Amino acid sequence: MEDLDRKIVALLASDGRMSFTDLGKATGLSTSAVHQRVKRLEQRGVIQGYAATIDHTALDLPLTALISIRPIDPSQPDDSPERLREVREIESCYSVAGDSSYVLIVRVATPLALEELLAVIRARANVSTTTTIVLSTPYERRPPAL
């Protein structure tokens, strides 16, 4: 990837609403040249979308937890992500190496809601869980180091 494309990606990762005009000023390109580069980056799948950064506490979802899951029966099909796809409290699902098969990032309102969610996850995916509750988040979703 060219250095200018990396710079555009870094700028958009920091501010996904940056205008083509502002991107042009920051990169020394014309607005139309930036627009073309961004379109190409989108077509190549480098830029996969744009999203709002949400304050989960303002949405009454102050409790974040990381849930590691392991199949109870290792011979069962590895279909936990599909079994859990419709559980809206799960923000992210990562396939991982180590003792666990997957790590889930979840956001809920209360410890009781987390307890109920754990029961749903265990029942739907036939897994055992290990849960870590997040106490604070000094930073997350930082732009990539390009």
C-alpha positions in Angstrom: 0.0 0.0 0.0 1.3 3.4 -0.9 2.3 5.9 1.8 -0.5 8.3 0.8 -3.1 5.5 1.1 -1.8 4.6 4.5 -2.1 8.3 5.6 -5.7 8.5 4.3 -6.5 5.3 6.2 -4.9 6.6 9.4 -6.8 9.9 9.1 -10.1 8.2 8.5 -9.5 5.7 11.3 -9.1 8.8 13.6 -12.0 10.6 12.2 -14.3 8.7 9.9 -16.3 11.8 9.1 -13.4 13.8 7.8 -14.4 15.4 4.5 -12.6 14.8 1.2 -11.5 18.5 1.3 -9.9 18.1 4.7 -8.3 14.8 3.7 -6.9 16.6 0.6 -5.4 19.4 2.8 -3.8 16.8 5.1 -2.3 14.8 2.3 -1.6 17.5 -0.3 -4.0 15.9 -2.8 -6.9 17.5 -4.6 -10.4 16.7 -3.3 -11.1 14.6 -6.4 -7.9 12.6 -6.1 -8.6 11.9 -2.4 -12.1 10.8 -3.4 -10.8 8.4 -6.0 -8.2 6.9 -3.6 -10.9 6.5 -0.8 -13.2 4.7 -3.3 -10.4 2.4 -4.4 -9.6 1.6 -0.7 -13.2 0.8 -0.2 -13.4 -1.4 -3.3 -10.2 -3.3 -2.2 -11.8 -3.9 1.2 -9.1 -1.9 3.1 -11.9 0.5 4.3 -14.8 -1.8 5.2 -17.2 0.8 6.6 -17.7 3.8 8.8 -19.2 3.6 12.3 -20.2 5.9 15.1 -18.3 5.6 18.4 -20.9 4.9 21.1 -20.9 5.9 24.7 -22.3 2.6 26.1 -22.9 4.1 29.6 -25.2 6.7 28.1 -27.2 3.8 26.6 -27.4 2.2 30.1 -24.9 -0.5 29.2 -22.1 0.3 31.6 -20.9 -3.2 32.2 -18.4 -4.7 29.7 -17.2 -8.2 30.1 -14.9 -10.6 28.2 -16.3 -14.1 28.1 -14.0 -17.0 27.1 -15.9 -20.0 25.9 -14.9 -23.7 25.4 -17.0 -26.5 24.1 -18.2 -28.9 26.8 -17.9 -31.7 24.2 -14.7 -31.1 22.1 -16.1 -33.5 19.5 -19.1 -31.3 18.8 -19.0 -29.1 15.6 -17.2 -25.8 16.0 -20.3 -23.7 15.4 -20.5 -21.5 18.5 -20.3 -18.2 16.5 -23.3 -19.2 14.4 -25.3 -20.4 17.5 -24.6 -17.1 19.2 -25.0 -14.7 16.2 -28.4 -13.5 17.3 -27.4 -12.7 20.9 -27.4 -8.9 20.6 -25.5 -8.3 23.8 -22.4 -9.9 22.1 -20.5 -7.0 20.5 -17.5 -9.1 19.2 -16.5 -12.7 18.8 -12.8 -13.6 18.4 -11.5 -17.0 17.5 -8.4 -17.5 19.8 -5.5 -19.8 20.4 -5.1 -21.3 23.9 -7.4 -22.9 26.4 -10.5 -21.2 25.0 -12.0 -21.5 21.5 -13.5 -17.9 21.4 -13.5 -14.7 23.4 -16.7 -12.7 23.4 -17.0 -9.0 24.2 -20.3 -8.2 25.8 -22.1 -5.1 27.1 -25.0 -5.3 29.5 -26.7 -3.1 32.1 -26.2 -4.9 35.3 -24.4 -7.9 37.0 -27.8 -9.7 36.9 -28.1 -9.1 33.2 -24.6 -10.6 32.8 -25.6 -13.6 34.8 -28.6 -14.1 32.6 -26.6 -13.6 29.4 -24.1 -16.3 30.6 -26.9 -18.7 31.0 -28.1 -18.0 27.4 -24.6 -18.4 26.0 -24.0 -21.7 27.8 -27.4 -23.1 26.7 -27.2 -22.0 23.1 -23.7 -23.0 22.4 -23.2 -25.9 24.8 -20.1 -24.3 26.2 -18.4 -23.6 29.5 -17.4 -20.0 30.2 -14.8 -17.9 32.0 -15.8 -14.3 32.6 -13.6 -11.2 33.1 -15.4 -8.0 34.0 -13.9 -4.7 32.7 -13.3 -2.2 35.5 -12.3 0.7 33.3 -11.2 1.3 29.7 -8.2 3.7 29.4 -8.5 3.4 25.6 -10.1 1.2 22.9 -10.6 1.2 19.1 -7.3 3.2 18.6 -6.4 3.8 15.0 -3.8 1.4 13.6 -0.1 2.3 13.9 0.6 2.9 10.2 
